[in-house]
Amino acid sequence: MAKIIMDKTILDLYIKQIALGDRDSFHKLYEYAKKPIFLFALSIVKNRQAAEDILQETMLRVAFNSEKYRLGTNPKAWLLSITRNLCNDVLRLPSSHDLPLAETDFFLESKNDLAKSIEEIDEILSALQILSHQEREIVSLYIYAGFSQVEIAKILQISYVRVRSQYKYALKKLRTHFEKRSESL
């Protein structure tokens, strides 16, 4: 799965325009950021419906709090911090969100990719289960949001050294998991 990149300048522009009341910019921001936000939420809550709800709630909070956002800071970090907080709220709820993943995915570009992408997402989510919560967050922020390890350390409020070591350890766990899986096939 390729690393997803969100351009800070574009995000800043959309958030600024939303703060000025531009609805079109809200829709553009939604289309631009929905995939990384959704995938990040999905990797944490492990439930497609909950991740979709978190995406929607994140976008609502962006709309209502866009005036509070300081331009020139890190819009990716701001968006994913909102998402992360919502994920943590969902995880604190009773296990009513522990429903099986739905077999639809509104983020896919073509119908031919649907089955393959769902299978890939389910396989990745299954593999992520072997990671601790913090390892899962670090890997997801790196892959789905394109953050550097320094940025991840700031977002999670942990040291860069801890991010680096947990990321390395998480990759080792995942590599071992996939090697064992391929040997059994």
N, C-alpha and C positions, 0 to 999 in steps of 0.2 A: 504494500500500500504506500503510495507516494505521500510525502510530507505536504501538508496543506499550508499555503502561505496567504496571510492577510496583510495587505499593505496598510501601514500606519497612517499614511497621508490620506488615503481614500477614506479610512474609517474616521479620522479626524474631521474631514470635510462633511461626511454624512451626519456625524453627531452634531456638528456646529449648525448645519441646516435644520436638523430636527429641533434643536433648541430654539430656532427662529420660527418654528411652526410649519416647516416644509414637509408635508405628508409624503410627497414623492420620494424624498430622501429617506424617509423611514422605510418605504417599500424597497428602495435600492439597498439600504443597509441590511434589511432582512434577507434579501436574495443573495447578497454578497457574503454574509456571515452565518447563514443558517447551517451549512454543512459542518464547519468546524465546531460550532456551538453544540449542535446535535450530537456529533460523534464524541465530543468530550463528555457531555452529559451521559450519553449511552455507556461510555466506558466506565463511568463511576457508578451509576445506578443500576446498570445491567438490565434495563427494562425499556423497551422501545416506546411504549405509551408514556411512561414517566419522563423519558428524555424529550419527547415531543412537547409535553406539558411544560417542562423546564425551559425549552427553547422559547415557547410562547411567553412565559412569565419573564424570562430574561429580556425579551424585546419590549415587553410592556414597561419593565423597570427602566430600560434605556430611554424610552419615550418620556416617562414621567420625571426622570432624573437627568436628562441631557443638559439642562441648564447648570447643573452642579459640576459637570465634567469640565476639567481644566484642559483646554486645548494645548497640544504640544507634549502632554504627558504620554502615557502608553495606552492607547485605546484598546489594543488587544488584551492587555492585562486587566483593564477595567471591565471589559465584556466578560472575560473568562472568570474574573473574581465574582461577578454577579452570578454567573452560571454555577461556579463551584459552591458558593453559599447556598444557592437553591438546591443543589444536589445533596449537600449535607443536611439541609432541612428535610428533604425527602427520606434520606437514610435514617433519620431520627424517628420517623413516623412508624407506627405498627406496620407489619409486613403485608399490608393490603396491596402494595405495588409489586409483589412477587408473582406476577403473572407471566406466562410464557411470551417470548418475543413474537410479535406479529409477523406474518410472511409478506408484508408490504414495505416498500421503502420509497418515499416520495422524493428522495434526493438523487435518484439514479437518472442518468441522461437518456438511456435507451432501453427498450424492452429486452433486447438481446442480452444486456448485461445484468438484468434483474436477478435471475437465479444465481449466477456466479457471484454477484455482489452480496446478496443475502447470505450465501454460503461463506464467503470470505469474512463478512462482518460477524457472523455467528461463530466462525472458527477463531477469529481474533478475540471476541468476547470470552469464549471458552478458555483460550490461552491466558487471557488477562486475569482469570479467576485464581491462578496460582500465585499472583503477585499480592503483596500487601496493599492496603488502601493507598498509602503514600506512594508506593512504587507505581501503582496504576495511574495516579494523578501525574506523576513526573513523566512517565512514558506518553500519556495522552496529551499533556501540554506540549511536549516536544513534537510528537507526530501530527496531531490534529490541529494544533494552533500555531506551530512553527516557532515556538519560543526557544531562545537559547537557554543553556543551563543557568546562566547568571540571572536571566529574567525569571526563570522558574523558581530560583532560590528566593527572589524578592516576592513573588506572588505567594509562595507557600510559607514565607517567613522562616526559612531554614537556611543553613549555611550552604554556600556553593559546593564545598567539599562533600557535604552530605548528599546533595543532589547528584553530584558526579558519581559518588560511590553507589548510591541506590540505583541510579540509572544503569550503571555498569552491571551491578548485581542482577537487576531485573532482566536485562538483555541476556545474561548468562542463563537465568532460569528459563526464559522463553526459548532460547536456543536448545537447551536440554529437552524441554517439553516437545518441541517440534522434531528433534532428532529421534526421540523415543516414539513419537507418533508415526514418523515415516518408516521406522524399522518395523512397526507392527502392521503396516499396510502391505 
